Amino acid sequence: MFVTTGGRQIFVKEVLGDAYDSQAEHFLCGNVDVDVEAIGHEAMIVNGHARMYFGPFPALLRIPLNFVYPAGHGKWSRISGFCAGVIALFAFAGLVRTALYSSPLSSRARNWLGNACVLGFAFGSPLLLLLGNLSIYDEAIIWGLALSLGAIFFAFRSRQAEGSALTGALLGFSFCAGGALLSRVTFGAPFICIAPFLALGLPRENRVTNLTTLVLPLGAALTFFIWLSYAKFGSLSGVNFDYYINPVHSEFAHKFGVFSPRRILNSFADYFSLRFPSLHREPPFLGADRHFYDHPFLYSNDFSEVYLPLPWCSGWLVFGAIMGLICLVRRNGADAFERGAAVALFAQFLCILSYFLLAQRYAADLYPFLTFCLIIFLRSGGPALVRSRHVIIGLVGLSIAVNSLATVSWLIGPDQNVPPETRAAWEKLLGRHSVEK
């Protein structure tokens, strides 16, 4: 609640957050444009019309919100992000609970480990950063992450359910997967590949109904995404940087490409290094900042915004994911569906590592795969899980402390997209005087 609202401020205009409201208005008018004043320096100009490359899901969400409460126009980002954060937490908690139910741990140990993992996800992951800064850049990402976790949850549920419960689980998967696709294509694309695995495993009873339930919402979302991409940019990828108003990024993307496998190793080294933030005497005690990254032929910027690598941000999850990978490659450690789903999510993992920019918010794209591997470990870890549960709990505590302090340092310092109200609330919490004051 505090991270989302800064204590009291709910209706606050986040950076370029009203671009989604403008997009929603243009949808209702029957076109795909966006007001130049709303999208600002993130506009893409196509034949004299301003377009936005961000996923349309937050814009679609604003249509009923603005209808119910018009005075909230342009100020829905925090309510939107709060809803996404709640969905993400519930989905992750549901995944952990389902996985631990079949583990060899005692009831007491399951409670301790499960609660620790949920706390770790809340405070030892990019979720804290995304909720702390709900600008146009982060809102679509947090929805993509939340609905991606929801899709994984319903995918596992559908493997265990029967009858009407199976139909409901497939419907939940399809809606979440479609929403993830419309939030950020990298989050939704893996589930287009996972859906056929679910279809192949459907029982003969009510097969047509279940198959229709699985295909219809996701298919509608995919059709809308393709149509919208072509209507905006004349391509099917959802973005075309040739139209980007920023000449630095557009020229680099045109020359070197938005995605390239040549970047994977360097990006992996940046996201998974052991680089620790600088230490300070005053709160929040850790200093998060950009760092120089001299690879002019790989990345558009000469710096990286990965202020906290994943071993420090989410060491508990990295450890669990490594153990889950071991389970996946073992002969009897996973079935065909789990291995196929892992491959699809790993493609997303590699996709973001091949992207032409490096930032902490993009690390969220790595979490569906890491979370999936953690769940595999919690389900089938056996004696290894019994022996390592204390290690995971300890790593959760370390990740919460380091990630929370470093993220607050980033929000009150280098992050230029944090509104003054939010920055002042953090300064007050830390007992410091705001820079604006």
HELIX and SHEET records of a PDB file:
HELIX    1   1 PHE A    2  THR A    5  1                                   4    
HELIX    2   2 ASP A   18  LEU A   28  1                                  11    
HELIX    3   3 VAL A   36  ILE A   39  1                                   4    
HELIX    4   4 GLY A   40  GLU A   42  5                                   3    
HELIX    5   5 PHE A   57  VAL A   68  1                                  12    
HELIX    6   6 PRO A   70  GLY A   72  5                                   3    
HELIX    7   7 SER A   77  TYR A  101  1                                  25    
HELIX    8   8 SER A  107  PHE A  123  1                                  17    
HELIX    9   9 LEU A  127  GLY A  132  1                                   6    
HELIX   10  10 ILE A  136  GLN A  160  1                                  25    
HELIX   11  11 GLY A  163  SER A  183  1                                  21    
HELIX   12  12 VAL A  185  LEU A  200  1                                  16    
HELIX   13  13 ARG A  207  PHE A  233  1                                  27    
HELIX   14  14 PHE A  241  TYR A  243  5                                   3    
HELIX   15  15 PRO A  247  PHE A  256  1                                  10    
HELIX   16  16 PRO A  261  ARG A  263  5                                   3    
HELIX   17  17 ILE A  264  TYR A  271  1                                   8    
HELIX   18  18 LEU A  310  CYS A  313  1                                   4    
HELIX   19  19 GLY A  315  VAL A  329  1                                  15    
HELIX   20  20 ALA A  336  LEU A  353  1                                  18    
HELIX   21  21 GLN A  360  LEU A  366  5                                   7    
HELIX   22  22 TYR A  367  SER A  380  1                                  14    
HELIX   23  23 PRO A  383  ILE A  412  1                                  30    
HELIX   24  24 PRO A  420  LEU A  429  1                                  10    
SHEET    1   A 2 MET A  44  VAL A  46  0                                        
SHEET    2   A 2 HIS A  49  ARG A  51 -1                                        
SHEET    1   B 2 SER A 278  LEU A 279  0                                        
SHEET    2   B 2 LEU A 286  GLY A 287 -1                                        
SHEET    1   C 2 HIS A 291  PHE A 292  0                                        
SHEET    2   C 2 PHE A 303  SER A 304 -1                                        
END                                                                             
